[in-house]
């Protein structure tokens, strides 16, 4: 596990460096869109990898997301919570949050792809094109 953590940590640093070059920024706060999108990409990769425990990444992504007030990043919330539930984190609390979101009109009962949401938001929020 430690080797996987170091590899993912390195990947996250490389992605943040790449985004910094694209956006012309040198420093990102821990709740900036670029950092949150990088963390979510990392979580999405880790969650889709077989036999890889991504519980720490899921906890971190949820914690970071909860401190963000950018409505453009709202599409990340449901997939992050779905991964957290799958990892066994605060199941009852997260299911209650999903229920509350569904009462406000969010579709929460379909399986979202965090990586697909990240791809979409990177283009929109960071003005990236592929």
ChimeraX attribute file (.defattr): number of C-alpha atoms within 10 A of each C-alpha:
attribute: neighborCount
match mode: 1-to-1
recipient: residues
	/A:1	9
	/A:2	7
	/A:3	8
	/A:4	12
	/A:5	16
	/A:6	11
	/A:7	12
	/A:8	18
	/A:9	14
	/A:10	12
	/A:11	14
	/A:12	18
	/A:13	15
	/A:14	13
	/A:15	19
	/A:16	21
	/A:17	16
	/A:18	12
	/A:19	20
	/A:20	16
	/A:21	11
	/A:22	12
	/A:23	13
	/A:24	9
	/A:25	10
	/A:26	10
	/A:27	10
	/A:28	15
	/A:29	9
	/A:30	14
	/A:31	18
	/A:32	16
	/A:33	20
	/A:34	20
	/A:35	21
	/A:36	24
	/A:37	27
	/A:38	22
	/A:39	26
	/A:40	26
	/A:41	20
	/A:42	22
	/A:43	25
	/A:44	23
	/A:45	15
	/A:46	20
	/A:47	22
	/A:48	14
	/A:49	11
	/A:50	7
	/A:51	8
	/A:52	13
	/A:53	15
	/A:54	22
	/A:55	19
	/A:56	14
	/A:57	21
	/A:58	27
	/A:59	19
	/A:60	16
	/A:61	25
	/A:62	19
	/A:63	12
	/A:64	16
	/A:65	24
	/A:66	11
	/A:67	11
	/A:68	15
	/A:69	10
	/A:70	12
	/A:71	7
	/A:72	11
	/A:73	19
	/A:74	13
	/A:75	16
	/A:76	23
	/A:77	17
	/A:78	23
	/A:79	20
	/A:80	22
	/A:81	23
	/A:82	24
	/A:83	25
	/A:84	23
	/A:85	18
	/A:86	13
	/A:87	17
	/A:88	11
	/A:89	17
	/A:90	12
	/A:91	15
	/A:92	11
	/A:93	11
	/A:94	16
	/A:95	15
	/A:96	11
	/A:97	14
	/A:98	20
	/A:99	15
	/A:100	13
	/A:101	14
	/A:102	13
	/A:103	11
	/A:104	9
	/A:105	8
	/A:106	13
	/A:107	14
	/A:108	19
	/A:109	11
	/A:110	9
	/A:111	11
	/A:112	17
	/A:113	17
	/A:114	26
	/A:115	20
	/A:116	13
	/A:117	20
	/A:118	22
	/A:119	16
	/A:120	14
	/A:121	20
	/A:122	20
	/A:123	12
	/A:124	13
	/A:125	15
	/A:126	14
	/A:127	10
	/A:128	14
	/A:129	9
	/A:130	5
